[in-house]
C-alpha cells in the first residue's frame, strides 16, 4: 500500500521531497530474491533483485492510482535473464500504448542517476518514458523519484558523456519529480506525441562485419563484463541481437565447451544469406539457390512403402533422385514417417575426408510450421575412415546430432527438425579429426 510521508519518521532527511511511497511486501522480496538466482555472479544478483523490486512497486503504484490502465509486463526484460545480465534497467514494459523503462536506485540522497547507455542510444530499448524508482530495502518501501520523456531527454544528449562501463551520469534535476504528471501523461497523451527512433536497417550488415572479432572475443567473457572485452560498437552488435544474448547467457551459466562450439554456427546462421527452401516445392530454381550449390530434384511419384529394398554400404550409386527416393522409402517404412510426394527435394555434394552427399527434403505442416529432413550419405566408391557428425542448430542451441560410423550398417544417417516460418536451421558436418563444414542456413520464407 502507499503511505503519506507524514506517517514516517520526521528525521528521515534523506527522503525529503518525496510525496508518496509504495510499501514493499514480503512476497515481493521473496520473488525478487528468486529472480536474482538467475544471475551469473553476485554483482548481477543485487542488480536483478533491485530491478524486480522496481517493477513490483511501479505496478502497485499504477494499480492503486489508476487500475484501468493496462500494464503488460510479460515481455519486460526482468523476466528474461539474457537481458538482466547486461542492462541495469527494466525495458520492454508497456503501459497502455506507451513503452516504459524503469531505472532502480538505492540512494535517495544522490543528485545524479546512473543510466545504462543501451536504453538511451539503442532504438531497441528506447522508451517513451524513463522512470526512476528509488528503493529503500531496509525500510521496505519504494518511491517514484522522477521521470523524463524521451523527446525531452534528447535535448540533453550533447551534455552526455559515456563512461567506460557503458553508462551515463544524469542529474536528477533533468527529471520531473511530479508523479501525478506522469499519471496524467499515461492517461491522456497520444503515444505519437513522443516519436521514437527506428531500428537501423544495417544491423545485420554490422554483425556480419564484426563476425570474426566476436567469434574470438565472446568466449573470453567468462567472469568479465561486456565492456571489459568489447568496444561499444561490438557491444551494440551483441546487445541488439537476442540470439547472441541468449548464447552469452548459456555460455556463462551452462556447459561452456558445448555452447562455445556452437558460436560459429550461430554467427553464420545470423549473418549468412539463407536458402529459401520454399522455392523447392514447385521445383523452382533461382539464382540464389544455384549460387549456394544446391541442386533441386523433381517431384516423384508417391512413396511405395510396401516395396522391399535392401541397402548396404557398397551399393552402386544411383541417380540422385532415384537414390533419394530409395532412402525415403526406407525411412518412411522403418520410422513411420509420412513424407508427402509433393515435398521439396535438393542435394549438394561435399568432401570431408571422403565424398559425401547431403539430401534435404522439406514440406509444410499445419499451424504455420515446416519440417526439414536432412540425409547425409557416403558416395559410392568411397569409405570414411572416421566418424562424421551431422548437427542441426537454430539461433539458440543445437537441436539434434547424428553420427555416421565408418563400420555402420547403413551408408547414410538422417535427422529431422520442425520449426515455424520465423525459424532458420543451420547444418554443420564435422569429422572426428576436426574437419568442419557449416552450410548456409535453411529458411522457409512466406510468399
PyMOL commands that set and color helices and strands:
alter all, ss='L'
color gray80, all
select helices_A, chain A and resi 5-7+13-15+26-36+42-65+77-79+81-84+118-121+150-159+172-174+179-188+191-193+203-220+226-229+232-239+242-253+256-261+263-271+277-280+287-291+320-335
alter helices_A, ss='H'
color red, helices_A
select strands_A, chain A and resi 2-3+21-23+71-72+90-95+98-105+112-116+129-136+141-149+167-171+275-276+295-297+344-351+355-365+369-378+388-393+398-404+412-420+424-431+436-438+442-443
alter strands_A, ss='S'
color yellow, strands_A
deselect
rebuild
show_as cartoon
